[in-house]
Amino acid sequence: MANFRALDVLNRASRSPAEALRNDVDAALGDLPEWNLADLYPAMDSPLYKADLDRSEEEAKAFAKAYRGRLAEMAAGPDASAALHAAIVRYEALDDVLGRIVSYAGLIYAGDTTDPIRAKFYGDAQDRLTAISTELLFFTLELNRIDDALLDKAAATAPLAHYRPWLEDIRREKPHQLSDELEQLFHEKSATGRAAWNRLFDETMSALRFTIDGEELTLEPTLNKLQDADGTVRRKAAEALSATFKENLRVFTLITNTLAKDKEISDRWRKFGDVAESRHLSNSVEPEVVDALVAAVTEAYPRLSHRYYKLKAKWFGRDALDFWDRNAPLPDVEQRVIPWDEARDTVLSAYGAFSPKMADVAKRFFDERWIDAPTRPGKAPGAFAHPTVPSAHPYVLVNYLGKTRDVMTLAHELGHGVHQVMAAPNGALMAPTPLTLAETASVFGEMLTFRSLLDATTDSKARKAMLAGKVEDMINTVVRQIAFYGFERKVHLRRREGELTAEDLGALWLEVQAESLGPAIRLGSGYETFWTYIPHFIHSPFYVYAYAFGDCLVNSLYGVYETAADGFVERYFEMLSAGGTKHHSELLAPFGLDARDPAFWGIGLSLIERMITELEALD
């Protein structure tokens, strides 16, 4: 044993200081789990995967042969409810299998987007699924052409009444529905259009390398250095990010212009007026609700971000902070690497204090390897919870580096995972939750974890650091995401007038950032390129306001929990279990909350203000 230890010391001594430090951090993190995707398919070349693809293709053709052109006749028949129900059950079963296939291919690809074998596997899966799903396009189109009175009558009774929420959702798409031929063309072209540009963005971003003191890093470890206790490290990370983004501005500018134009074409054909209208429709949220949220947050910038960053600059002994210091840890506060096991226990303990049931569901993610935690070259950056399909289970991806924010990210994504597990019994068509409410469980999970940690903290410096970290997270979730939404609106509106240059995009970015962050943050040279790495702009236009929606909603929801805990857990689980079967107004009513009330958003924002006031008192 002594010889092995001596050899280890010798090997470490021959490494660079940066490499040795990285190995020390890796050792402190402990064993990080990598997900087991065998619950979906055993391997990329498994016979089961191929059999499901082939069977789905045959079933899609058989389904189309059985029902194409017949739905209106079925709706007018004496057994309309039973006949349409049987068709939807068959459609849903096929949707589940197709969802399993695309989920597996997507998760395999996310594990290493730079691997050409995985990229081909993902691309081939998309091609096959596009062809298969083309056979099924007719179904929702024909359902929407059924006379409203006939469909309402059929859906009013069992068994079709079970699918009424799903039917109501697709009926909302009716005014924007095109002819069958055009819908097919849009669908088939998506593989060489939006999907291809999304893939180009992912592969380009994963292949980027950022050089700091001669060491090449991927995106996640470089972004992580913006939270380093050493200001020189933060500055060098920002400079490395800016340099690499600048070198690749041409491709990111092209991707952004192309996708914005693609969306404008689709919106025009589908008769969407506002650039974000299609997102509001898919989120089942009224535009005036989003407008009220945006107005409330924008009006609160001076009371939130401007005020907090002025306070933080004071803590650092400055009038203003450079942009790379925005998320810096507080001075003179001990920084440590949080081992994975401690992060797991922290989150599960917080969840368990709220509800043992919630902790039991979350624990399965750890025990059954539903989480992929290490950072790896080529791995998708950021974090997500993928619901896959109801016949399987969700998977969580994080890039865990042992920061407090990484623990909060784990709590966030597990909140999604718990939500997805609880909504799964609604089936493939009605389990998905609109994005606005999809962020509720994740942000609530973060809040539970934060409150648990804060209650256990007695040291004044540590408590101050925790409060500051939470305020920063909330500013990042509310203020920053609304600023991102504003940036997207400006980009998509300007794109209607012609292409935007990289300089145009940088100027719009700096404009919204200066407005939202305030004068205590210096947006120096290089920051104008930082719009390039935000994946939501590419994958889900206008998604970002869902984070602010969820954070403000959870702040209000948590207030109800603290003041009226009796029965809260049961009502909360009922909300999560509803999936996509109810509108946000129905889901929030049991808590006495209404997002349509303009005053609602002030409730959530006031919690952030109170935390800043508490920090000022600790100063």
N, C-alpha and C positions, 0 to 999 in steps of 0.2 A: 504494500500500500504506500509506503514512504517513497518508493521509486516512482510510482505514478504521480505522486504529488510533486516531486522534484522536476519531472518531465513537464508537467503543466506549468510550473513557474518559468521554466526555461522557454517554453513556447510563447508564453505571454510576454516575456521580456523582449522577444525578438519582434513583436508586433509594434505597430505604430501606437502612440498614445491614444489617438482617437479610436482605434480598433480595440485596444485594451479596455477603454472606458465603455465602449458599446457592449463588450462581452460581460463586463461587470454589471451593466444594467440588465442584460439578458438573464444573467444568473439571479439577480434580485427579483426579476419578474416571476421566476419559477416556470413550471411546465405550462405552456399556453396551449389550449385545445385547438385542434383543427377539425372541421366538421366532417361527419360521416354521411356522405350523400347516397350510401347504399340503400337507404330507406326509399329512395326514388328509383334508382337503378344501380346494379352492381358495378357497372363500368361503361365507358363510352362505347365499347364494342360488344356489349352484352346482347345476347339473343333476345332478351326480354324487351330491351329498348327498341330494337328493330321490329319486333313483333307488334309492339304497341303502335309504332308508326304505320306499319302496313295495315294493321287492323283498323286504325283510325281512318285511313284513306278509304278502305272498303266501306266502312260504316257511314262515312260522310256522303259517299255516292249513293248508298242505299237509302239514307235518310232523305236526301234530295229527291230521289225517285219516288219515295213514299209520300212526300208532303208538298213538294213544289207545285204551286198553282192550286192547291186544295184547301188552304186555310180559311178563306172566306166562306167556302161551301160548308166546311166543318163548323164554323161559328154560327151559321144559320140553321144547322141541324138540330134535332131534338135532344141529342146528347152532347151539346157543344162543350159543356164544362169538362166532361170526362174525356172527350176526344182531344181537345186542345191540351189538357193536362198530360195525357199520355205522350203527345208530341214533345212537350216541354221537358218532361222527365227524360225522354230519350236524348234530346238535345243537351240537357245538363250533364248526363253521363258522358257524352262525347266531349263536352267542354272540359270536364274534369281530367280526362286522359290527355287531351291536348295541353292543358295547363301543366300537368305533370311533366310532359316532354319538354316544354319550353322552359319550365322552371329549372329542370336538371341541366339543360344546355346552358342557361344563363348563369347558374351558380358555378358550373365547371369553368366557364369563361371568366367569371369574376375572380376565381382563384388565381389566374395568371392570364391577363389580357394580352401579354406579349408573346405567349406561346402559340406558334403558327398552327399546331395541331388542334389546340383548343379553339382557336379562332375559326378554323375551318369547320370544326364540329358544330360550333354555334351558328355559323353562317349557313351550313347545310341544313341544320334543324329549322332555321327561320325560313329557308326556301321551301322545304317540305310542308311546313305548317301553313305558310301562306297559300300554297296550292290546295291543301286540304280544307282550310277555312273558307276558301273561295266558294266551295260547294255549299257552305252553310250560310252565306251572306243573305240569301233570299229570305231566311226564316224571320228575322226581326223586321225586315222590310215589309214582308207580307202581313205580319201581325199588325203593323202600323197602318196598313191599308184597310183593315177590317173596320166596318162601321162602328163608331164609338158606342152606340147604344147596344149593339149586339155583343161587343166584347165586354162592356160593363155588366151586362146581364149574365154572361157566362161566368165572369170572375166573381160575381156576387155570391155564388154557391160553391160548396165543395164538389170536386176536389181542386178545381182551378183557383179557388180563393186563396190557396196557399201561396200562389205565385203572383198575387195581385200587386205587391210592392214592386216586383221586378217589371211587370207589365206597365205600371205607372211610370217607372223610370224610363223605359224605352219609348213610351208615348211622348215624353217631354222632348225627345229627339226628333219627333215627327216633322216639325216645321223646317228642320235643317236636313231632311233626308233627300237624297238625290234619286235618280232613276236607277234601276238595277244595274244597267250597263255602266253608268258612271261610278256607282259604288264599287263595282268589281274592278274597274280601272284604277280608282284611287287605292283600293286594297292591294292589288297586285303590284302597283308601282311603289308601294311603301317600302318594299324590300330593297329597291335600288334608289329610294329617295331618303326619307327621314331616317329610317333604320340604318342605312348605310352611313349617313353623316354622323349619327350617334356613335356608331362603332368606330369611325375614324377618330372622333373626339376621344373616346375611351382608350384606344390603342396609342394615340399620340400622347395623351396625358400620362399613361402608365410607363411609356418609354422615356419620358423626360428624366434628366439627371441634373442635379443642382450641386455645384462644386463649392465646398466650404473648406478652406485650408488644405486644398489638395485632395480632399475626400469627396467622392461622388455619392450623393444620396438620392433616394426617390422622394416623391412629394410629401408623404406623410411624416417621415422623420425630419424633413426640412421644416415643415409647418410646425412641428412639435418644438423646434428650437426657438420659435417666437414666444414660447412660454418659459424659456430658460432664465435662471436667476441672474446670469451674467449678461449685462447689456451689450457687450461686444459680440457675444454669440448671437444675440437677437438681431443686431445690426447686420452681421455677416449673413445670417439666414435670409433676411429681407433683401439684401443685395443679390444673393444667389438666386432667389425666386424671381426677382425683377429681371436679372440678366437672362435667365433661361426663358421666361415668358416673352421677353422682348425679341429673342432670337426666333421665336415661334409665332409671333404676332400675325404673320401673313396667313398661316393655316387657320388659326383661331378666328381671325376676322372673316375669312372665307366661309368657314362653318357657320358662324353667327349670321352673316348676311344671307346665306343660302337657306337656312332653316327659318329665318324670319320671313323671307319671301315665300317659302313653301307654305308657311302658316297663313300668310295673307291670301294666297291663292285659294287654299282650302276654305278659309273663312268667307271669302267673297262668293264662292260657289254655293256654300251652305247658308248664305245670307245671315251671317253673324255680323252685327254692327260694330261693337266695341272689340278691341284686340283681345280682351280677357273674357269675353262673353262665353266662349266655349268651355273655358275652365270653370267658370261659375256654374254652368249647366251640369258639368260632370261632377262637381262638388255638391250638387243639390243645395246651393246657397244663393240667395237673392243678391243681385248686384248692389242694391242699396245697403245691404248688411255689410258687404265688403267695403263699400265707400265710407260707411260710418266708422268702421274699424280703422281704415287708412287715415281718415280725417282726425280721429281721436289720437292715434299714435303720433302723427305728424305734429299736431298741436302740442303734444307733450314732450317733443324733443328737448326743449330748454329745461324742463323739469326733471328729465331722466338722464339721457346721455350727456348733454352739455354740462349739467350739474355734476354728474358723477366723475366725468373725466377731468373736470377742473379740480375736484377734490383729490383725485388720484395723482394729478400732476403736483399738487401741493405735497402729497406724501413723498414724492420723489425730489422735492426741493426745486421744482421747475415751474415756469409759467405755463408751459405746454409740453406735451409728450410727442416724440416722434412716432410715426404710425407703427413702427415695429415694437414699440413699448406698450401698445394699447392693451394687450393681454398679458403683460409681464406680471410675475408674482410680486407681492408687496415686499418692500425692502425689509431686511432683518427678520424675515420669517423663514424658519427651517423648511427646506424642500427635501422630500424623500421619495424614493421609488416605492410605489404601493404594489406589493406582490399580487399576483392574480388570485390566489386563494383568499387573500384578505378582501379584495374587491368583490369576489363572489359572496363571501360571508356577509359583507356589509350590505349588499343589495338584498340578499335573501332575508337577512334579519329585519331590514326596513319593511320589506314586503310582508313578512310574517307578522310583524307587529300590527299591520293594518288588517291582514286576513291570512290565516294559515293556508286557505285554499289558493290564494294568489301566490304565496311562496311555493306551494307544491307544484303548481303549473310551471313557475319559473325554474324550479330546481331541475325539472326534466331537461331543460336546455343544456345544463351542465352535465347531468348524469348520462344522457343519451347522445352526447356530442352533436348538438344542434348549433354549435357556435364555432366560428373560425376567428381566432383572436390574434395570431402573430402578424407582424408586418413582414412582407416578403416582396422582393423585386417583382413587378408585374401585377401584383394583387391590386384589385380595385381600391382606390383610396376612400377615406371616409368611413361611413358605417350605414348599415341598413338592416331591416328585418324583412325577409321575403316570406309571404304567407304560403307560397306554393299552392297546394289545392287541399280541399277539405278531407280527401281520402288519405292525405299524408300529414304533414305538420310543417310549421314555419322553420326557417333557418335564419340565424343572426350572423352578420359579418361586422367585426370591429377591427381596428388597428390599434391594439392595446400597447401603450408605452409607459404605463405606470403613473400617470399624472392623475390628480384629483378629477380633472375634467374627463379623463378616460373612464373613471368609475361612474361619473354622471352619464356618460354616453352609454355605458353598459346598462345602467338602470333605465335609460330612455328606450333603447332598442328592445330590452326585455319587456318593457311595458307594451310595446307594439306586439311582441311575440305572445304575451298573455292575451291581449285583445284578439289576436288572430286565432288562437286556439279556442277561445270562448265563442267566437262568432262562427267557427267552422260548421257547427251543426245546421246552420241555415242553408248549406249547400253551395255549390260552385257559383250559382247565379246571384245569390243574395248574401253571401258571407262578406264580400268586399264592402268596406266602409268608405264613404266619401272622405276625401283628404282632410277636410276641415275637422271632422270628428275623429279621423284616424290618428291625429296627433294628441288627442285627449289622454289616452291611457299612457302614452310614452312620457308626456310632460308630467302627468300625475305621478308616475313611477319615479321620475327625477325628484319631484318635490318631496315624496315620502323619504327617499334616501337622504336628501339634503337635511330635512328636519331631524331625522334620526341622528345624523352625524353632529348637527349643531347642538342638539340637546345633550349629547354626550361630551361636549367640549367645554371645559372650564377655564382653560388658559385664555387670557384676554387677547393676546396677540393672535393665537390660533383662531379664536372666534371671529376677530376682525377680518382675518384672511378668508375665512369661510364665507362670511357675509359678503365681502367684496367679490369673491369668486362667483357667488350666486347672482349678485347684481349684474356682474359682467355677462354671465350666461343668459340672464333674462334680457339684457340689452341686446345681446347677439341674437336672441330668439325673436324679440319683438321689434326693436328699433331697426336693427340691421336688416331683418327680413322684409320689413315694409319699405326700407330704402332700396333693397334689391327689387322689390315689386315696382317701385317707381322707376328704377333704371330700366327694367324690362319694358315698361310702358313707353318710355322715351325712345328706346331702341326700335320697338315694333312700329310705333307711329312714324318715326323718322324714316324707317326702311320703306314705307309706302311712297316716299318721295324720291327714293333712289338708294344706291348702295352707300353704306357708311365706311369711311376709312378707319384704320386703326386709331388715328388721332381723334376722329369723331367719337369713337367708342370710349377712348380714354378720357376725353373731356366730359362726356355725359356721366361716366363713372365718378370722376372727381367732383362733379357738381352735386350729385346726390349724396356722396359720402361726406362732403363738407357740410351740407345742410343737416345731415343726421348726426354726425359725430360732434360737431361744434368746434369752436376756436381753440379748445385745449388739446386738440390732436392736429399735429402738423403733417399734412399729406405731401411729403417731399417727393423729389424726383424718383421715379421708379414705381410708385404706387399706382400710377395710371394704368398699369398692365394687369392689376390684380383681379379684374373682372374675368380673366381668361379661364380660371380654374374652377369656377362655380358650376358644378355639373347640372344643377336644376335648370339653368338657363337653356341647356341643350336638351335634356331628357324630358323635362316636364315644364313647359313654359307657364309662368304665373303660379306655379305650385307654391312658391315661397310664402305667400300670405297665410297659408295653412298653419305655419309654425306660430305666427303671431296670434292667429285665431285660437289655436290650441293653448298657448301659454296664458292668454288673457282669460280664456274660459276656465282653465284649471285653477288660476288664482281665485276666481269666484267660487268654483266648485270646492276648493280646499277650505275656503272660508265657511261654506255650509257644513263641511265635515267637522271643522273645529267647534262650531256652535250648535250643531244638531247631529251628533254622531249616531244616535239611535236610528237604526234602520238604514243608515247611509250605505253600508257595505252592500246590502242586498239590492238597493236601488242602483248602486254603481255597477254591480255585476249584471243587472238586467240591462243597463245601457250598453255595456260591452257585448253582451250576448245577442243584442239586436242586430249587430252587423249592419247591413245596408237596408234593413226592412223598414226603418222609420226615419222621418225628417228630423233635423236637429231640434226643431221646436217641440216635437213630441218627446224626444229623449231628455231634454233639459227641463221640461215642465215639472216632473216630480221633485226637482230640486229648487223650484221657485225661480228659475233663471230663464231669460228670454234674450237671445242674441239679437233679436230684431229691435230691441229697445236701445236707442242711441246711448243711454246712460249706462248700459251694461258694460261697455268697454272701459268706462271710467273706474269701475270697481276693480277690474284686474290691474289697471295701470297704477291705481293708488297703492297697491301692495308694494310695487317696486319703489315708489316714492317713499313709503314708510321705511323700507330697508335702507335707502340712502340717508334718510333722516337719522336712523339709528347709527349708521357709520359716522355721520358728522358729529354725533354726540360722543362717539368713542375716540374721536380725533384729539 
